[in-house]
Amino acid sequence: MKQIGAWCLLLLGMLIGIPSLVVYMGGHYSTELLQSVKGISEQDKSKDEELAKQKDELIGAIAKIASPTESEEALKAYAVMLRTYRLRRQLGIVSQGSLNYMTVDEMKETWGKSYTTYYNKLKKAVEDTANEVIYCGNELIEPIYHNESAGWTRNANAIYKQDIPYLQPVESGLDTVQESFNFTQDEFVKRLQEAYSHLSLQAEALSQQIQVVSKDQAGYIESLQIGNLLIEGETLRKILDLPSSCFTVVQSADTITFNVKGIGHGIGLSQHGANEMAKQGATYKEILGYYYTGIEVKVNN
């Protein structure tokens, strides 16, 4: 019996030991394998860290352009827009215009006691749209946006001098902001002559020296004749610090008044319009599909 037991133990040892020896001698349990496993682990860790960084940046980017009190579906729309914006630059499709974002410290300072609530709301918008980006055909779009239109968004050609399929005019009737800006005639002339030293313009005869030459279909001024110069509406908007180039000009004896509609250049998605659509029950995909013509929201793997 003892002999039989010894043989059994020997056989068991061979069954366990020989495969182990083969694995070890064959290099399957080697330093190289351990290093390879470690390398994969480090790659996974690096990938996780990059994904966490991207999430944090997107949260901060939404905070930079929007209020956390906006509707959840609008915030989701911004998350998809900004993720698309970021990916285009990562892929080298566009080299200019990096993603701007608020840091955690800036968000804490801005939001105070509401920081945790607001941060979690933006975080949810990013997580609920994980990896989603916007395509038109087979290309990632450039998700242009503005604060509020003048009732219609504009064709991209108005500023970018090219027709872009997904940046077509759409009605945005929920946008209604209007504001008036007054300048003395002397102040108006001074600002323009600071920008154009060769401008010939007299304050006492402004009514005969300002003429709107052309508007686009959304009502934004494309060009004006002022004195001896032809000036683009967007250029004059910047010189005078007007919220948009959709304006009418009213002159009196001493002042010149610009009655302005909208905020921003008016191209692409209207943030105010998006938020109002969300309040009325539109989903983020419906909002994006409305303001960006012919697009599709896809998961980027």
Buried (B, 14 or more C-beta within 10 A) or exposed (E): EEEEEEEEEEEEEEEEEEEEEEEEEEEEEEEEEEEEEEEEEEEEEEEEEEEEEBBBBBBBBBBBBBEBEBBBBBBBBBBBBBBBBBBBBEEEEEEEEEBEBBEEEEBBEEBEEBBEEBBEBBBBBBEBBEEBBBBBEEEBBBBBBBBBBBBBBBBBBBBBEEEBBBBBBBEBEBBBBEBEBEBEBEBBBBBBBEBBEEBEBEBEEBEEBBEBBEBBEBBBBBBBEBBEBEBBBBBBBEBBEBBBBBBEBEBEEEBBBBEBBBBBBBBBBBBBBBBBBBEEEBBBBBBBBBBBBEBBBBEEE
